[in-house]
Amino acid sequence: MYEDYTLGLALMDFVPVILSGIALIMFSKMISIRSRSAGQTALMGGLLVLGGGLCKATWKTLVVVIGQDITVLNNLLWLLMAPGFTLFFAALLQWSLHASHKAPKILPIVMSLAVFGVGYYFFRTQADSRIWFLVLLGATVLFSTGSSITLMIHSAKVKIWLAFVFLLANVVCSFTMSYLARLPEQTAALQWIEEGLNIVSQGSFLIAAIMLYRNAKTD
């Protein structure tokens, strides 16, 4: 698969990462309007997700430029993204349920550390198997999808239907990419399609973030 990478494809991988990172920061600012502590938790989660994405994009670029597979950068995608989305979802759920003043502030951090701990345990003890990857992938899919659904419910409540549509597009594109990634032959053409879908997905996520943040500021 590595031989099909091109520099253009590798550099393009940074685009959805940056779009997603900006969107998560915008949503964190939205959450902070109602609860500063929940907003800070969401921001920590968003920065972890951003860090994981940047590690993966950097890994792909180095594979092309110097022909070296620095595996740790590839693995950091899931080791950072899974706890990141766990933190973000927990903060978002507190915000959406108006429960930030009652819910223990340490709970999202405990959840995130638990996800990371389980994944890291299997990574260290069974590195040759895919158990650690499946654990972290499962947590990422669960909490990222849960975040989008929670935001879709909020969009419906405040009647910003265009944000709802963009969030739905984000979910549909994400699951389509997941299907394409499981295809056995990952050609360069297929990877360009996946990259395009990823840009559409994260771009939709960012547009929804801007719309919902503006609404929260004027609410």
Backbone hydrogen bonds in HBPLUS format (Angstrom, degrees):
<---DONOR---> <-ACCEPTOR-->    atom                        ^
c    i                          cat <-CA-CA->   ^        H-A-AA   ^      H-
h    n   atom  resd res      DA  || num        DHA   H-A  angle D-A-AA Bond
n    s   type  num  typ     dist DA aas  dist angle  dist       angle   num
A0004-ASP N   A0001-MET O   3.02 MM   3  5.58 156.3  2.07 115.4 122.7     1
A0005-TYR N   A0002-TYR O   3.05 MM   3  5.50 162.9  2.08 113.9 119.4     2
A0010-ALA N   A0006-THR O   2.93 MM   4  6.18 159.0  1.97 151.1 157.4     3
A0011-LEU N   A0007-LEU O   2.86 MM   4  6.05 166.3  1.87 155.7 158.6     4
A0012-MET N   A0008-GLY O   2.92 MM   4  6.00 150.0  2.01 142.5 151.4     5
A0013-ASP N   A0010-ALA O   3.16 MM   3  5.30 140.9  2.32  98.3 109.3     6
A0014-PHE N   A0011-LEU O   3.09 MM   3  5.71 160.1  2.13 114.4 120.0     7
A0015-VAL N   A0012-MET O   3.05 MM   3  5.51 144.4  2.18 109.9 119.2     8
A0018-ILE N   A0014-PHE O   2.96 MM   4  6.17 159.4  2.00 155.3 159.7     9
A0019-LEU N   A0015-VAL O   2.98 MM   4  6.24 163.7  2.01 156.4 161.4    10
A0020-SER N   A0016-PRO O   2.88 MM   4  5.93 163.1  1.91 145.0 149.7    11
A0021-GLY N   A0017-VAL O   2.90 MM   4  6.09 156.7  1.96 144.5 151.6    12
A0022-ILE N   A0018-ILE O   2.96 MM   4  6.15 164.1  1.98 153.8 156.7    13
A0023-ALA N   A0019-LEU O   3.03 MM   4  6.22 158.7  2.07 145.8 152.2    14
A0024-LEU N   A0020-SER O   2.93 MM   4  6.18 162.1  1.96 154.8 158.7    15
A0025-ILE N   A0021-GLY O   3.06 MM   4  6.27 152.6  2.13 145.2 152.7    16
A0026-MET N   A0022-ILE O   2.89 MM   4  6.15 155.2  1.95 149.1 156.3    17
A0027-PHE N   A0023-ALA O   2.89 MM   4  6.19 159.2  1.93 153.0 158.6    18
A0028-SER N   A0024-LEU O   2.92 MM   4  6.08 146.3  2.03 137.4 147.2    19
A0029-LYS N   A0025-ILE O   2.97 MM   4  6.29 149.8  2.06 146.3 153.8    20
A0030-MET N   A0026-MET O   2.97 MM   4  6.30 148.3  2.08 144.0 153.3    21
A0031-ILE N   A0027-PHE O   2.90 MM   4  6.20 157.1  1.95 150.0 155.4    22
A0032-SER N   A0028-SER O   2.94 MM   4  6.16 148.2  2.04 142.3 151.4    23
A0033-ILE N   A0030-MET O   3.25 MM   3  5.51 143.4  2.39 101.5 111.1    24
A0034-ARG N   A0031-ILE O   3.15 MM   3  5.76 138.1  2.34 113.2 121.8    25
A0035-SER N   A0031-ILE O   2.92 MM   4  6.07 168.4  1.93 154.2 157.9    26
A0039-GLY N   A0035-SER O   2.94 MM   4  6.10 151.0  2.03 145.4 154.4    27
A0040-GLN N   A0036-ARG O   2.92 MM   4  6.21 149.5  2.02 147.5 155.2    28
A0041-THR N   A0037-SER O   3.02 MM   4  6.32 153.3  2.10 145.7 152.9    29
A0042-ALA N   A0038-ALA O   2.88 MM   4  6.13 160.1  1.92 148.6 154.0    30
A0043-LEU N   A0039-GLY O   2.89 MM   4  6.08 149.5  1.98 142.0 150.7    31
A0044-MET N   A0040-GLN O   2.99 MM   4  6.27 156.9  2.05 146.6 151.8    32
A0045-GLY N   A0041-THR O   3.05 MM   4  6.38 159.7  2.10 149.4 154.7    33
A0046-GLY N   A0042-ALA O   2.84 MM   4  6.11 158.8  1.88 149.1 155.4    34
A0047-LEU N   A0043-LEU O   2.89 MM   4  6.12 156.1  1.95 153.6 159.2    35
A0048-LEU N   A0044-MET O   3.07 MM   4  6.32 148.5  2.17 144.8 153.0    36
A0049-VAL N   A0045-GLY O   3.01 MM   4  6.33 160.1  2.05 152.8 157.9    37
A0050-LEU N   A0046-GLY O   2.90 MM   4  6.13 160.3  1.94 147.2 153.1    38
A0051-GLY N   A0047-LEU O   2.84 MM   4  5.99 156.8  1.89 142.0 148.6    39
A0052-GLY N   A0048-LEU O   2.92 MM   4  6.19 158.1  1.97 150.8 156.0    40
A0053-GLY N   A0049-VAL O   3.00 MM   4  6.26 161.1  2.04 152.0 156.8    41
A0054-LEU N   A0050-LEU O   2.94 MM   4  6.16 158.5  1.99 152.7 158.6    42
A0055-CYS N   A0051-GLY O   2.99 MM   4  6.19 151.5  2.08 145.6 153.1    43
A0056-LYS N   A0052-GLY O   3.11 MM   4  6.41 158.4  2.16 147.6 152.7    44
A0057-ALA N   A0053-GLY O   2.98 MM   4  6.23 164.2  2.01 151.5 155.9    45
A0058-THR N   A0054-LEU O   2.88 MM   4  5.96 154.1  1.95 143.7 151.2    46
A0059-TRP N   A0055-CYS O   2.86 MM   4  6.05 154.4  1.92 145.7 153.2    47
A0060-LYS N   A0056-LYS O   3.00 MM   4  6.29 161.1  2.03 151.3 155.2    48
A0061-THR N   A0057-ALA O   3.04 MM   4  6.26 155.0  2.11 142.7 149.6    49
A0062-LEU N   A0058-THR O   2.93 MM   4  6.17 159.3  1.97 153.8 158.8    50
A0063-VAL N   A0059-TRP O   3.00 MM   4  6.26 148.0  2.10 147.5 156.4    51
A0064-VAL N   A0060-LYS O   3.27 MM   4  6.59 149.7  2.37 142.5 149.1    52
A0065-VAL N   A0061-THR O   2.86 MM   4  6.09 170.3  1.87 156.8 159.6    53
A0066-ILE N   A0062-LEU O   2.92 MM   4  5.50 156.9  1.97 136.4 143.7    54
A0067-GLY N   A0063-VAL O   3.07 MM   4  4.47 120.4  2.44 104.9 116.2    55
A0073-LEU N   A0070-ILE O   3.04 MM   3  5.93 140.2  2.20 126.5 134.1    56
A0074-ASN N   A0071-THR O   3.01 MM   3  5.16 117.3  2.42 101.0 116.4    57
A0075-ASN N   A0071-THR O   2.91 MM   4  6.23 162.1  1.94 160.3 165.6    58
A0076-LEU N   A0072-VAL O   2.98 MM   4  6.07 141.9  2.12 141.0 150.6    59
A0077-LEU N   A0074-ASN O   3.29 MM   3  5.79 154.0  2.36 108.0 115.0    60
A0079-LEU N   A0075-ASN O   3.19 MM   4  6.41 165.1  2.21 149.2 153.5    61
A0080-LEU N   A0076-LEU O   2.98 MM   4  5.70 142.2  2.13 138.6 143.2    62
A0081-MET N   A0077-LEU O   2.91 MM   4  5.78 151.5  1.99 135.2 144.6    63
A0082-ALA N   A0078-TRP O   3.19 MM   4  5.66 167.2  2.21 133.4 137.4    64
A0084-GLY N   A0080-LEU O   3.03 MM   4  5.98 144.6  2.15 141.6 152.6    65
A0085-PHE N   A0081-MET O   2.90 MM   4  6.09 165.8  1.92 158.6 159.1    66
A0086-THR N   A0082-ALA O   3.08 MM   4  6.25 146.0  2.20 142.7 152.9    67
A0087-LEU N   A0083-PRO O   2.98 MM   4  6.18 160.4  2.02 147.6 150.9    68
A0088-PHE N   A0084-GLY O   2.99 MM   4  6.26 166.8  2.01 150.9 154.8    69
A0089-PHE N   A0085-PHE O   2.87 MM   4  5.88 164.8  1.90 144.1 148.5    70
A0090-ALA N   A0086-THR O   3.03 MM   4  6.13 164.2  2.06 148.2 152.8    71
A0091-ALA N   A0087-LEU O   3.03 MM   4  6.24 163.6  2.06 154.1 158.1    72
A0092-LEU N   A0088-PHE O   2.88 MM   4  6.03 157.4  1.93 148.1 155.4    73
A0093-LEU N   A0089-PHE O   2.80 MM   4  5.95 153.5  1.87 151.6 158.3    74
A0094-GLN N   A0090-ALA O   3.09 MM   4  6.32 159.5  2.14 144.7 149.7    75
A0095-TRP N   A0091-ALA O   3.01 MM   4  6.23 161.1  2.04 147.4 152.8    76
A0096-SER N   A0092-LEU O   2.85 MM   4  6.06 162.2  1.88 150.0 154.7    77
A0097-LEU N   A0093-LEU O   3.00 MM   4  6.09 145.5  2.12 146.1 154.2    78
A0099-ALA N   A0094-GLN O   2.88 MM   5  4.94 157.2  1.93 152.8 152.7    79
A0098-HIS N   A0095-TRP O   3.16 MM   3  5.13 161.2  2.20 104.3 109.2    80
A0102-LYS N   A0099-ALA O   2.99 MM   3  5.31 143.9  2.12 108.6 119.4    81
A0103-ALA N   A0099-ALA O   2.78 MM   4  5.77 167.3  1.80 173.7 176.8    82
A0107-LEU N   A0104-PRO O   3.14 MM   3  5.49 153.9  2.21 108.7 116.1    83
A0110-VAL N   A0106-ILE O   2.96 MM   4  6.22 158.2  2.01 157.9 165.0    84
A0111-MET N   A0107-LEU O   2.93 MM   4  6.17 163.9  1.95 159.0 163.0    85
A0112-SER N   A0108-PRO O   2.92 MM   4  6.12 159.9  1.96 146.7 152.3    86
A0113-LEU N   A0109-ILE O   2.87 MM   4  6.06 165.3  1.89 153.0 156.8    87
A0114-ALA N   A0110-VAL O   2.90 MM   4  6.04 148.2  2.00 145.3 154.4    88
A0115-VAL N   A0111-MET O   3.04 MM   4  6.33 159.2  2.08 150.4 154.8    89
A0116-PHE N   A0112-SER O   2.96 MM   4  6.22 168.9  1.97 153.6 156.7    90
A0117-GLY N   A0113-LEU O   2.71 MM   4  5.73 157.4  1.76 143.0 150.6    91
A0118-VAL N   A0114-ALA O   2.96 MM   4  6.11 165.3  1.98 151.6 154.1    92
A0119-GLY N   A0115-VAL O   3.11 MM   4  6.26 170.4  2.12 150.3 153.4    93
A0120-TYR N   A0116-PHE O   2.74 MM   4  5.86 161.8  1.77 154.3 160.2    94
A0121-TYR N   A0117-GLY O   2.85 MM   4  5.90 151.0  1.93 143.4 151.4    95
A0122-PHE N   A0118-VAL O   3.20 MM   4  6.48 166.4  2.22 152.7 154.1    96
A0123-PHE N   A0119-GLY O   2.93 MM   4  6.09 144.3  2.06 139.9 151.2    97
A0124-ARG N   A0120-TYR O   2.88 MM   4  6.07 151.5  1.96 149.7 155.0    98
A0125-THR N   A0121-TYR O   2.91 MM   4  6.06 154.5  1.98 148.9 156.7    99
A0126-GLN N   A0122-PHE O   2.76 MM   4  5.18 149.7  1.85 132.8 140.6   100
A0129-SER N   A0126-GLN O   3.01 MM   3  5.53 153.8  2.08 113.8 121.8   101
A0134-LEU N   A0130-ARG O   2.92 MM   4  6.13 161.6  1.96 154.1 158.9   102
A0135-VAL N   A0131-ILE O   2.90 MM   4  6.14 156.7  1.96 155.3 161.6   103
A0136-LEU N   A0132-TRP O   3.09 MM   4  6.29 168.8  2.11 150.0 152.4   104
A0137-LEU N   A0133-PHE O   2.75 MM   4  5.84 157.2  1.80 150.5 158.2   105
A0138-GLY N   A0134-LEU O   2.85 MM   4  5.81 158.9  1.90 139.8 146.1   106
A0139-ALA N   A0135-VAL O   3.07 MM   4  6.33 157.2  2.12 144.5 150.3   107
A0140-THR N   A0136-LEU O   2.93 MM   4  6.09 157.4  1.98 145.7 152.3   108
A0141-VAL N   A0137-LEU O   2.90 MM   4  6.13 169.7  1.91 159.1 160.8   109
A0142-LEU N   A0138-GLY O   2.91 MM   4  5.99 165.0  1.94 148.2 153.2   110
A0143-PHE N   A0139-ALA O   2.95 MM   4  6.00 174.2  1.95 151.6 153.5   111
A0144-SER N   A0140-THR O   2.87 MM   4  5.74 154.5  1.94 146.1 154.0   112
A0145-THR N   A0141-VAL O   2.99 MM   4  5.78 158.8  2.04 139.4 146.2   113
A0146-GLY N   A0142-LEU O   2.90 MM   4  5.91 149.6  1.99 135.5 145.4   114
A0147-SER N   A0143-PHE O   2.95 MM   4  5.95 144.6  2.08 130.5 139.1   115
A0148-SER N   A0144-SER O   3.09 MM   4  6.39 159.2  2.13 145.2 149.8   116
A0149-ILE N   A0145-THR O   2.91 MM   4  6.16 162.7  1.94 155.0 159.7   117
A0150-THR N   A0146-GLY O   2.93 MM   4  6.04 158.6  1.97 144.3 150.4   118
A0151-LEU N   A0147-SER O   2.97 MM   4  6.19 155.9  2.03 147.7 154.2   119
A0152-MET N   A0148-SER O   2.83 MM   4  6.07 142.1  1.97 142.2 153.7   120
A0153-ILE N   A0149-ILE O   2.91 MM   4  6.21 155.5  1.97 151.3 156.9   121
A0154-HIS N   A0150-THR O   3.05 MM   4  6.34 154.8  2.12 142.0 149.0   122
A0155-SER N   A0151-LEU O   2.85 MM   4  6.07 154.3  1.91 142.7 150.1   123
A0156-ALA N   A0152-MET O   2.98 MM   4  6.27 151.9  2.06 146.9 153.7   124
A0157-LYS N   A0153-ILE O   2.98 MM   4  6.28 151.4  2.07 144.7 152.9   125
A0158-VAL N   A0154-HIS O   3.00 MM   4  6.30 156.3  2.05 155.8 160.7   126
A0160-ILE N   A0155-SER O   2.87 MM   5  5.12 157.7  1.92 151.1 153.7   127
A0159-LYS N   A0156-ALA O   3.15 MM   3  4.74 150.5  2.24  92.5 101.0   128
A0164-PHE N   A0160-ILE O   3.26 MM   4  6.63 151.2  2.35 141.9 150.3   129
A0165-VAL N   A0161-TRP O   2.94 MM   4  6.27 152.9  2.02 146.4 152.6   130
A0166-PHE N   A0162-LEU O   3.00 MM   4  6.31 157.8  2.05 147.8 153.4   131
A0167-LEU N   A0163-ALA O   2.92 MM   4  6.14 157.0  1.97 150.5 156.7   132
A0168-LEU N   A0164-PHE O   2.91 MM   4  6.13 151.3  1.99 146.2 154.7   133
A0169-ALA N   A0165-VAL O   2.91 MM   4  6.17 153.1  1.98 146.0 153.4   134
A0170-ASN N   A0166-PHE O   2.98 MM   4  6.25 146.1  2.09 140.0 149.2   135
A0171-VAL N   A0167-LEU O   3.10 MM   4  6.46 152.8  2.18 145.8 151.4   136
A0172-VAL N   A0168-LEU O   2.93 MM   4  6.20 169.7  1.94 157.4 160.0   137
A0173-CYS N   A0169-ALA O   2.91 MM   4  5.96 167.4  1.92 150.1 154.0   138
A0174-SER N   A0170-ASN O   3.06 MM   4  6.11 151.4  2.14 138.2 146.4   139
A0175-PHE N   A0171-VAL O   3.05 MM   4  6.33 160.8  2.08 155.2 158.7   140
A0176-THR N   A0172-VAL O   2.97 MM   4  6.16 149.6  2.06 146.1 155.3   141
A0177-MET N   A0173-CYS O   2.88 MM   4  6.08 157.3  1.93 148.9 154.5   142
A0178-SER N   A0174-SER O   3.00 MM   4  6.25 151.2  2.09 141.2 149.4   143
A0179-TYR N   A0175-PHE O   3.08 MM   4  6.33 150.9  2.17 140.5 147.0   144
A0180-LEU N   A0176-THR O   3.00 MM   4  6.31 162.9  2.03 150.7 155.1   145
A0181-ALA N   A0177-MET O   2.82 MM   4  6.00 152.4  1.90 151.6 159.3   146
A0182-ARG N   A0179-TYR O   3.13 MM   3  5.42 143.9  2.26 102.9 113.1   147
A0183-LEU N   A0180-LEU O   3.12 MM   3  5.43 161.2  2.16 108.9 114.8   148
A0191-GLN N   A0187-THR O   2.99 MM   4  6.27 154.0  2.06 147.5 155.2   149
A0192-TRP N   A0188-ALA O   2.97 MM   4  6.27 144.1  2.10 146.0 155.3   150
A0193-ILE N   A0189-ALA O   3.12 MM   4  6.47 150.7  2.21 143.5 151.2   151
A0194-GLU N   A0190-LEU O   2.92 MM   4  6.25 159.6  1.96 150.6 156.1   152
A0195-GLU N   A0191-GLN O   2.85 MM   4  6.02 153.1  1.92 141.6 149.4   153
A0196-GLY N   A0192-TRP O   2.87 MM   4  6.08 154.3  1.94 144.5 151.4   154
A0197-LEU N   A0193-ILE O   2.94 MM   4  6.22 160.1  1.98 151.6 156.7   155
A0198-ASN N   A0194-GLU O   2.90 MM   4  6.11 150.0  1.99 143.7 152.5   156
A0199-ILE N   A0195-GLU O   2.97 MM   4  6.25 153.1  2.05 147.5 153.8   157
A0200-VAL N   A0196-GLY O   3.01 MM   4  6.31 160.3  2.05 149.7 154.9   158
A0201-SER N   A0197-LEU O   2.79 MM   4  5.97 158.5  1.84 148.0 154.7   159
A0202-GLN N   A0198-ASN O   2.88 MM   4  6.08 173.9  1.89 155.0 155.6   160
A0203-GLY N   A0199-ILE O   2.78 MM   4  5.68 147.7  1.88 141.4 151.7   161
A0204-SER N   A0200-VAL O   2.91 MM   4  5.97 153.0  1.98 142.8 149.4   162
A0205-PHE N   A0201-SER O   3.05 MM   4  6.32 150.8  2.14 140.3 148.8   163
A0206-LEU N   A0202-GLN O   2.95 MM   4  6.15 151.3  2.03 141.7 148.5   164
A0207-ILE N   A0203-GLY O   3.00 MM   4  6.27 160.0  2.04 148.3 153.3   165
A0208-ALA N   A0204-SER O   3.02 MM   4  6.24 163.5  2.05 149.9 154.1   166
A0209-ALA N   A0205-PHE O   2.98 MM   4  6.20 148.6  2.08 139.6 148.8   167
A0210-ILE N   A0206-LEU O   2.94 MM   4  6.26 157.9  1.99 155.1 159.5   168
A0211-MET N   A0207-ILE O   3.06 MM   4  6.31 164.0  2.08 151.6 155.6   169
A0212-LEU N   A0208-ALA O   2.94 MM   4  6.10 167.8  1.95 155.0 158.0   170
A0213-TYR N   A0209-ALA O   2.89 MM   4  5.91 153.1  1.96 146.1 154.0   171
A0214-ARG N   A0210-ILE O   3.03 MM   4  6.13 162.9  2.06 147.3 151.7   172
A0215-ASN N   A0211-MET O   3.09 MM   4  6.30 153.4  2.16 141.5 149.0   173
A0216-ALA N   A0212-LEU O   2.96 MM   4  6.13 154.1  2.03 142.2 149.0   174
A0217-LYS N   A0213-TYR O   3.00 MM   4  6.25 149.5  2.09 149.0 156.8   175
A0218-THR N   A0214-ARG O   3.27 MM   4  6.48 144.9  2.40 142.1 150.0   176
A0219-ASP N   A0215-ASN O   2.97 MM   4  5.94 114.1  2.42 139.5 156.1   177
